[in-house]
Amino acid sequence: MKQDRSDDVGGPRQPLLIVKDLRKHFVRKKGLLARNASPPVRAVDGISFSVTKGTTLGIVGESGCGKSTVARLLIRLLDPDAGEIIYDGQLVGSPRGISVRELRSRVQMVFQDSYASLNPRLPIEESIAFGPTADGVPAAEANARAIELLGKVGLDPRIFVHRYPHELSGGQRQRVNIARALALHPRLLILDEAVSALDKSVEAQVLNLLTDLKAQYGLTYLFISHDLNVVRYISDQVMVMYLGEIVEIGPVAEIYDAPAHPYTQALLKSQPSMDPHHRTKEAPISGDPPNPISPPPGCRFHTRCPLAQPICSREVPPLRPVGSDGRLAACHLATSSPAVAA
Amino acid sequence: MHATTFDPRPVTTTPSERPVLQVRDLHVRFVSRERTVYAVNGVSFDLARGELLGLLGESGSGKSVTLRSIQRLLPMHRTVVSGEVLLDGTDVLKMSPSDVRRMRGSKVSMIFQEPSTAFDPVYTIGQQICETIIQHEAVTHAAARQRALELLELVRIPSAKQRLDNYPHEMSGGMRQRAMIALALSCRPQVLLADEPTTALDATVQIQVLLLLAQLQKDLGLSIIFVTHDIGVATEVSSRLAVMYGGQIVETGPLAEIIESPKHPYTQGLLASTIHSASRGLRLEPIRGSPPNLSQPPARCTFAPRCNLAIPPCNADVPELRPLGSTRFARCIRAKEETSAP
């Protein structure tokens, strides 16, 4: 089933994506009366991770944690302030690596709002064929590819090919967006809350589709969601973010079974129980996430952490190995055996 | 501190065993020149005193329209409403505009999904709560402000006194939602309508607000209708559940019984397609097809086109909501009393 990829440069052991010390601070516009420039929003503050070929990395975190900014930096919808992005061993934006334009044909993205991400004045066939045409593929071939992809995402081309976005349901539009993203034969698909706006019964259909396409085309996914159950379902690795930083990253089963970082523990315990006889009695943590404009010093979670010690407000905890399963956590109190803090 | 403290418990005019709210055969359709949308098609239910009824459904199921009809919030223009909404025995749909204004806030009040759009951005939280109290009751401004303070304490907003003078934008999302609950409770309503009040909140904040609502409901003896698309959220707070599909209630009964053995094929499909911790590695079982088109009034079972159990009679007539045991009802001719449908 799995397609042989002739465009594989680094071999199977080379991670498809390596991110090193990526940083993005948004500078806010100076107000009319402000004397000094206001402090920047520290949306992504020095994060490093890698994605193995053919796997899915899930990114979870609350609003303002920087997960969507990471996605936009990776596909260069935003320019990073600092840091390196290495795609299949090739540094992005360097003369000896690959250009941003080349990167964008290999990495594609699906957004949350299925309607806003399609041109309302183009029939969906043209929306799907648009990328390949712009990339130099002859129109007839691009259209043939669009029709084939419509079939692959479960929309009968005979019915849908000439329809406009407003004539489709949300689930159907998101299938079109997936087809559009696949039209350039990418290897990495970034799915930024791609199923979050869908109804549960339709969400399951789209998740099944993503699983099938991944196997068929040998894809690698970066799956961003606030829904912890969906991330657990689809991911191999999971990365937990809080206020622009990674607090924990590692294999999904291990982290969900025994979270090492107190924030991961709180996040997982905050999920509705789904058991009418064992409802949640007490909220695991109080308050809202602080503002990323002036994150707390030291460990950014210490203001809400039930276990915080004096050191936590003074020193930034490094991301270091916890346990033996390749997991990293950024907590002064996490020891080599995870979940002691629970 | 002050002579009399505010008792936030509802003012019950006619203490009786009669349900505080009875909705009878509610129909709502939206008419425009191009098309008619049959949004609610014969909804009937009772809300007992001190009960928390969960109204569960996907987008377009008619749950929010039902809720808004109870408070007469739908635009009169182009909306055709029929049926009865009996509040303490009085039909809300027949009230005069001035009676409707008196009813809103003091007998029935509502909290919305997006607190930032429900508050007026140019007045402080305290001013908005005071205004509501003074509109409904003959109290001095000082007394209203004292009550506003007690309300903010009731919903556990830290440093409530300072928060009274905050503008909505100065509060975090979770704090704003607590303030909206305080505003909704300011005139001791008997019925609180909650329209997806935690959907826009982060996971760690959502659970706090859910627990607060459940606690207030118990402490004050409130009757609440809680509209949500999230089974997990409904499970955390509801005592009874009504599941909506295509503008009709398709199943109703005690929460635990429905979660443990759903009778209607739609509820079964919804539960089967909801991703939970045990789903990993398994193929999801989505409901096939898409939600119904509401441009025609139902002439058959609205779920039949997506139902695996459908038989010819399902397409012949609209099924009744029929009893299955003493407390449960399902709108399905194939639902059986003792076991879940085959």
Interface residues (C-beta under 8 A of the other chain):
Chain A: E62 S63 S169 G170 G171 Q172 D199 K200 S201 V202 E203 A204 Q205 L207 N208 T211 H226 D227 L228 N229 V230 R232 Y233 V252 A253 Y256 A266 L267 S270 Q271 P272 S273 M274 D275 P276 H277 R279 T280 K281 E282 A283 P284 I285 S286 G287 D288 P289
Chain B: E58 S59 S172 G173 G174 M175 D202 A203 T204 V205 Q206 I207 Q208 L210 L211 H229 D230 I231 G232 V233 T235 E236 L255 A256 I259 E260 G269 L270 S273 T274 I275 H276 S277 S279 R280 R283 L284 E285 P286 I287 R288 S290 P291
